[in-house]
Amino acid sequence: MANADVKETFSFQTEVGQLLDIVAGSLYSNREIFLRELISNASDACDKLRYEALTRPEIAANAEQFVIALEVDKKAKTLSISDNGIGMNHADLLETLGTIARSGTGAFLEALKEDKKGDLGLIGQFGVGFYSAFMVANKVEVTTRKAGEDQSWLWVSDGKGEFTIEPTDKSECGTTVVLHLKKDAKEFLEDVRIQHIVRTYSDHIGFPVLLGDETLNSASAIWTRPPKEVTEEQHTEFYHHSSHAFDTPWLVLHNRVEGVVNHTSLLYVPSMAPFDLYDNERKSHVKLYVNRVFISENTEGLIPSYLRFLRGVVDSEDLSLNVSREMLQSDPKLTKIKKALSNKVLSELKKKASKAPDEYTTFWENFGAVLKEGLIEDPDLQNKLLEVCRFSSTGNDGLTSLSDYVARCKEGQDSIYYITGEDSKKLVHSPQLEGFKAKGVEVLLLSDNVDEFWLQHVTEFEGKTFKSVTRGATELDKIESDQIEDAEDSSDESDLADLIAVIKVELGDAVKDVRPSKRLTSSPVCLVADEGDMDANLERLLKRHGQMVDGATRILELNPTHSILEKLAQRAKGEKAASDPLLQDAAHLLLDQAKIADGEAPSDPAEFVRRLSAVFDKAL
């Protein structure tokens, strides 16, 4: 409990100190955005109080009209930004102005700090908010009182590591931020400069922004205007306000829907991925309004988690103003809006992918892994999602759609073939692909973690089933090839029978089976999962996250045409093959070689080295 009579001194959270260093060093040429950020915060505070007052009207008794007031004191060299919004108490000040409560913040800011160029775009992935004030001020004072509480507080800092909080007197709820401007920031004491900044960056703010008696902004909700009347610049600045970002929106979706549930949406797809896109909480950042009254951000029932990269607002007059945020999660009207929004976004993405494929590739690189989560979460829209998915493949330098893949399928090809792993550039060299390359059969290269999981939920596309090239027997014999075939090979798979028998005995339970391969053309061996077993990459993912300890043993496939296997097969025909040390060592080395090709370590590194040395010794 805070002491109501004592000035307390606190240290900024480490991440705040890092952010202040970055802001000071990297945003100097864009420092006028401090005013945009502080006005946005004031607007949010007014929004929050207006919502709270719906159920507790007594806490906003003095807020007949919400306003944001700017005041210049040239003699004191201060600029003040005041609001009559929700205000803050002692705990709010510690949480809001002393820490950054976002997972992954530390690692991201460290990476930013090491980036000597001070990339504005990278900083824009994070957003700087209140802390942008220190770009122009050598001291910041925040006087605040939370609505419904009697105690008011004064927060003070020079942005150099510490801040103080002490009791003060403030007659009404709200917040006043006083900036003691630096010598090189005197321009922000000029009315004309302030007017220009507000009209450029904050014209869309829904509350009057006042400088003296003058209202500087239009104070109308941008999403209520006809789409044709909103300029690109206005969209960009509203996007900056709603997302606290610096990039420009890649796609703008401004729609009015009249029907079962009337609603207006103004949604933006960022051009850059925010740093916390993969945050475990996976919250949406689209704000919900009812009749232009802010209700909630992070509304799970409004935007599905696989579209959490969206920013903007949704406003509906058909929802109840008095409904609680908790009840909104199960509101059937909100469910209808959610479905309509999801359909609209996917339809617009499909159009964009067709009209601007290069731009769409950049979008996919930013957000594709997130969008694919919808294949698991939203079965009703699975087909629409598959239409906008893009993949790397062995048959295309860029990304391919599934429809284009199917159009390129060979005669007799009933499956969409894929291989999963951690790096598509490494996957393309996997031995399991050799037979498919020889036949000219395209294989999708899937390297996002989510790929393993959506493939458990999606079985086919346009009549063709998804099939892993690392599981089960191949169907290459059925597929006609337009490739020039190599000369007919004289090797017979039956020639490996004796060698297979020796390897099975020697490896025992270390493998599920040993068999000749139809998928290998140049590598001697590979490992594959049995038809009903789990792919090796999925096993690795589950083990890494502690969800699996021991995986299934796999099948060792041998290339009948490989010279090493041919020589070993001849040696295995001898009477003492079962006890031949070289064949015994070779069996283990072949298994370890297959594991290494899959990115795994040998079962016993010391024995691997010993066996390799023994085989070298015999060969030389």
N, C-alpha and C positions, 0 to 999 in steps of 0.2 A: 504494500500500500504506500503510495507516495506521501511524503511529508508536505502538508499544505503551507508550511511557513518557511521552508528552506530552499535555497538555490542548490540544485544538484548538477553535478558535472558527469557527463557520460562520454565514452569514446565511440566513434563511428564503428560499425561493423567493418571488417577488413574489406569486404566487397565494395562498400560505399566509398572508402578511401581510394580504392583502385578506380572506381568510376569517376570520382572527382578529378583524379589525375588525367584520365583519358579525355574527359570533357574539356578541361582547361587547355590541353595540348592539341586536341584534334578538331574542335568545333569552332575555333575562333572566327573563321570567315563566315560562319552561319549562326553567329551567336544571337542574332535577333530572335531566333526561335524560342529563347527563354520566355518571352512574353506569351507566345502561343501556348507553351506548356503550362504556365501558371494560370492563364485564362481557362484552359481546358480543365485543370484541376478545380478551379472555382466553379465552373459549369457542372462538373460531376458532383460537387458538394451540394449545389442547389438541387440537382436532380434527386439526390439521395434524400434530402429533407422533404422535398415535395412528395416523394413516395411514402416516407414514414408518417407524414402528416395525414395521409389517407385514413389511417387507423388510430393515430394519436394527434388529433388536430391541435391539442393544447400546446404541443412542443414548438409549433410554428406560428404561434399567435401574433408575433410581431413581424412576421414575414408576409406582409400583404402583397408585396410584389418582389420576386427574386431579381436581384440586380448584381452586376459585377462592376465595381467602381474603381477607376484608376485615378491616382492623385500624384501630382508632381510638386516637390518642394525644392526649388532651385538653390535656395540658400543652404539647406541642409544636404543637398545633393542626394535626395532620396526619391524613389519611385515606389508607390504603394499599390497593391492589388487587393481589394477587399470584396468579400461576398457575405451574404446572409444565409449561407447554406448550413449543412449539418454540423460543422465544427468538429473539433477533436478534444479528447480528454488526455490525461497524462499517458495512459497506456497507448492510445492512438498515436501520440507524438513519437513515442519510442519505436513503435512498429513501423510507422509511415515515414518518419523523417530521420531514422537512425539505422535502419536495416533495409535490405532488399530481400524479401521473403519469396524468392523464386529458385527452384531447384536448378542446379547446374550453373548458377551465376558465377561462382568463383572461377571455375575452369574456363568459362567463356571470356571473362574479363582478363584473365591471365593471357589468353591467346590474343585478345585485342591489344593488350599492353605491349606484347612482343612485336606487334605489327607496326613497325616504325612509320609507315606511310600514313597511319591514322585514317584508315579507310572509312569515309562517312557512311558508306553502305553497310559495312559491318556493324558500326555503332547503331545504325538504324535497325538492325535486327534486334537490338536490345531495348532501345528507348531510354531517355534520360530523365524525363519528368521534372520534378521539383528541383533536382540537383543542377539543372541547367542554369539556375539563378546565379551560381557561383562563377559563371562565365563573365558576368558583368558586375558582380557585387563582391566587395571584400568583407562584407558582413551582412547577414540576413537575420531579420527578426520576424518571428511568427507569433502573433497574438491570437488566441483562439478560445472559444467556449463551445462546448458540445450542447446541442439542443436537448432540453430536458434536464440539464445539470446546472448547478449553481456556481461551481468553481471554474475559473478561467485560468489560462496558462500562457506564459511567455517562453518561447523557444528561441535561443540565440546561438549563432555559430559563425565563425570566419571560414569554415570549410577546410580547415587544416588539421582535422583529426578529432576534434572534440566539439561538444555542444552542451549547452546548459538548459535546464528547465526550472522555472520558478513560478510561483503563484502571481497573478496580476489581477487587475480589475477590468472587466469588459461587460458592459450592461446587457448586450444581446448576443444570441448565438451567432456563429459564423467565424470567419477567419480573415485576418489582415496580414499580408506578407509585405514587409518593408525591406526594400533593397537599398543598401548604402553603396552607391555606384562607385566603381573604380574611376580613376582619373581619365582613362582612355574610353570610358563609356558615357561621357557627358551628352552624347547625341540622344540618349534615351530620356533626357530631361526635356526635350523639345516636343511641343504639342504636335507639330507637323509630322515628325518622325513616328511618334506613337500612333497617330491616326493612320498613317500609311501601313504600319505593321498590322494593326488590328483589322483594317479593311482587306489586307492581303491574305492574312492567315486565319482570321477568326470571324469573318463576316457571317458564317453559318451558325455560330453559337446561338442557341435558342433563347438566351436571356439577354436583356440589354447590357451592353458594355458601355459604361459612361466615362467620359473625361470631363469633369465639371458638369455642366448642364447638357452637354452634347452627347447624343447616342451615336456611337461609332459604327455599329453593325446593323444589318437588316433585321436580326433577331427573329428570323423565320426558319422553321425546321426545313433543311434542304431537301429531305426526302418527300416532303409534301408538295414540292414544286413539280410542274410537268417536266419530265426528263429532258425535253428539248431545250428547256430554259436554263439548265444547269451546265455551265461550261466545264471544260476539262480541268482548268485551274481550280475551280471551285470543288470539283470532285477530289482533286489531289489534296487540297487543304482539309477537306472534311475527313478524308482517309487518314491524314496525319493526326487530326484531332482524335478520331475514334480509335486509332491503333497506337498512337504515340510512336510512330515510325518515321523514317526519313526517305524511304524508297517511294517510287510512284506506283500506283496500282496497275497491275498487268491487265486486269479485266474488271469492268464495271457492270453490275447487274442492277438496274433500277426498274422495278416493276410494281404495278398496281393490280391486284387480283380482286375481282368482285364475284362472289358466288356464295357457297355455303358458309365460308368464313372470310370476310373481307379483310385484306391486309395489304400494306405497302412494305416493300423491302428495298433497301439500298445496300447492296453487298459488294465487297471488293475482294479480288484475289490479289495478294501481294506479288510483287516481282521478285522478292527475296524471301527465303524461308526464315521465320523468326527463330532465335536460338533455342527456345524452349518448345519447339514443335513436338518433340518426343517426350515431353514431360509426362511422368506416370499419371498425373491427374487428368491429363488430356481434356482440358476444359475448352469450351467454345468462348470466343471473345466477341460475339455478336450481341448487341444490346437489344433488349426487348422493351418496347414502349406500348402503352395503351392510351390511345387518344393523346399522343405526344407527351404523356407522363412516363418518365423512366421507371421501369419496374425492376429489371435485373440484368446483370451480365452473367456469364457462366450458367445460362439456363440449359440444362441437359435436354429438356424436352423440346427445344427449338431447333438446334443444329446438331446433326449426328456427329459423333466424335471423328469420323473419317473426313469430315469437312471442316475440322477445327482451324484450318488455316484461313478461313473466311473472316473478314472484318466488316463492320458496318452496323446497320440497325434494321429491326423489323418492328412495324407499328400496326396495331389492329384495334379497331373500335369495337370489335365483337367479343373481346375478352373483358372480364370483370376487373375494374380498378381495385376492388376490395379483396381479390383473391391473394392468398399468401404465396410467397415464393415456393414453399414446399408443395402446395396444392398444384402449382403450375406444372410440376413434373408429370402429373398424371391427367392433366386437363385434356379432354378429347378434342377440343377445338385447337389447342396447340399442336396436338398430334397431326391434325389435318394440315395445319400451316407447315409443319416440319416436312411432311410428305410432299407438299407442293413445292417448297423451297428446294428440296433435294432433287426432285425431277427437273426443275428449272435449271439448276446449276449444272447438272449432268448434260442436259440438252445444249446449253450454251458452250460447255467444254467440247462437246462433239462437233459443234459448228466451228469453233476456234481451231480444233485439231485438223479439220478439213481445209479451212481457209488459210491458216498460217502454221503449217507443220513445223517450221523451224522454231517459231516462238513457242509452240506447244511442247517441243522437245525440252526447252529450258524450263517450262512449267513442270513437266513430268520429272525432270531431274530434281526439282525442288520439293515436289509434293506427291510424286507417284507412289512412294512407299506408304504414305498415309492414306491415300485414296484407295489403295488395294485392301485396306482393313475393312472397307465396306463390303467386300465380297464375302466376308465372314459375318459381319454385323447386320447386313441389310439384304436378306434373301430376295425380297420383293423387287429390288432394283439390281439384282445380280447381272442380268443381261445388259442393262444400260451401262453398268460399270465396266463390264468386259469390253464393250464397244469403245470406251475411252482409254482403256489400258494400252500401254506401249511397252515393248520388250526388246532387249538386245537379242540377237540371234546369230547363228553361224552363216546365215544366207544374206545378211544385210549389214552394211557398214553403219547405218544409223539405227533408229528404233523402228519397230514394225508393229502394226496393229494385228489382232488375231484374224480379222477378215482378210487382210492381205496375205497373211501366212497361209490360211486355208486355200486361197486362190492359187498359191504356188505349190500346193501339195502334189506329190507324184501320183501317177496312176497306181491304184492299189494301196495307197496310204490311207489308213483309217484313223490314224491318231495324230494328235498334236504332240510332238516329242519335246521334252524339256530336260534340262539338267540343272540341279541346284548346287549352290556353293557360296562362298563368301566374296569372290572376286570374279566378275565375268571375264576379265582379261586372262585369268588363270584357267577358268573353266574351258575356254576354247581349246586348250591344249590337253584336255583330259583324254586318256586312252579310250574311254567308253564311247567317244565320239567318232573314232576312226572309221568304223564300218558305215556310219551314216554319211560321213564326208565322202567316202568312196562311192556311195550310191547317189551323192548329190542331194541327200535328204536334209532339210533344214531343221535345226534344233534350237529351241529357245534357251537363252542363258539367263537363269534367274538367280540373282545375288542379294536380294533383300530378305531379311529374316522372315518377314510376313509371308513370303512366297510359299514356304513349307506349309503354312497353316491354311491359307486360302485354298490350296490345292486339295485339302481334305474335305472342302465343302463344294467345290466346283468339279463336276465330272466331265462335262463336254461343252463344246461350242460349235454351233452350226453343224451338228451331227457327228463331230469328230471328238473322240475321247482324249483326255490328257494322259500321257504316258511318259514315265521317267525312263531315260535311257540307262539308268544305273539300277534298275529293278526288273526282275523277271527276264524271260527270254525275249530276244528281239523278234520283230516281224519283218526283218529286212528281205527275207526270201520272197515275200508277197509283193514287194515294191519294185516297179519297173524303173530302170535307171537310164538316164540319157547321157551318162558319163561313158567315156571310152574305157572299156574293161581291159584290165591287164591280161597278159597271156594266161591261159588256163593253168592253174597251179596243180601240180601232180600230187600234192600232199593229201592224204586221206585222214579224216579225223580218227578213224579206227587205229591209225598208227600210234596214237597217243595212249591207247588202252593200258599198256603195261606201265607207262610212266604215271598215268593217273592213279593206278592201283598203288604204286610205291608212295606217291605223294599223300594219298588218302591215309595210308597206314602211318606215315611219319607225322603228319600234321594232326591227325585225330580230331578232337573236338574243337580245334582252333579254327576250323572251317566247317561250313554246313554241307558243302559238296565241292567236288572238283570236276570240271567238265570242259570240253572243247568250246571255243568261243566263235560266234558268228559276227561279233561286233569289233574284233581287233584286226587290224591290218598291218601295223608296224610295231606296236609294243608287244612284248612277250606275254604279259599277264595283266589282269585287272580284277578288281573285286566288285561284285554286284550283290544287291539284296534279293532275296527270294521274292516271288510274286506277291505274297501276302505280308511281307515284312516291311519294316520302316526304312526309308532311305537313310544312308549314312549321315548325310548333312543334318537331317532332322534329329537324329540321335545325338550328334555333337551339340546342337543347340540346346536340347533338353538337358544334357549332362552339364553344360556350362551354367544353366540356371538351376541346377540342383533338382531337376524333375525326373532324372533317370540316373541310375548307377551303372548297370550293365546292359549293353545293347545285345541284339541278336547277332549270332555269328553269320558271316556272309559266304557267298559262293566264290570260289577262286576259278576264274576262267583262263584257259591257256590258248595261245594263238598257235594253231597247228602249222602255220606257214613260217613261223619264226625260226631262224637257223639255230638258235640256242635250244629251243624246244625240240627241234628235229634231232639234234645231237644227243640231248638227254634221253629222247625216246629210244634212240638206237642203243644207248648204254643200258636202258631199263629192260631191254630184251635179254640181257645176260642172266645166267643161272643164279648169280649171287646179288642180283639187283636189290633185293629187299634189305641186304646188309651192307650195301655199298655206301661208304662214308660220304663220297662226293654227292651222290644222289640225295642222301639224307640232308646234307648241308644245303644243297640246291633247293630242296623243297621249302625250307625255311626262308632262304634268300628270295625266292620267287614271291612268297607271301609278303615279306617285308618290302620288296620292291613295289608290289601292288599298293601297300599301305602308304608308302612314301609318295607315290603318284597321286594318291587321294589327299595328300596334305597331312598325313598322320605320321607318328613316330614308329619305328620298329618296336615289336613287342618287348624285346630285350636288347637294348643297344650294345651291350658288351658282347653278347653272343653273336649279334649281327656283324660286329667288327671281326670277331674271331673266325666266323664262317667265311667272310669275304676274304680274309687273309689266307685261309686254307685253300680256297678255290683258286686264288691268284697263284699261290705256291705251286699247285698242281698244274696250272696252265702254263707257267713260264719255264 
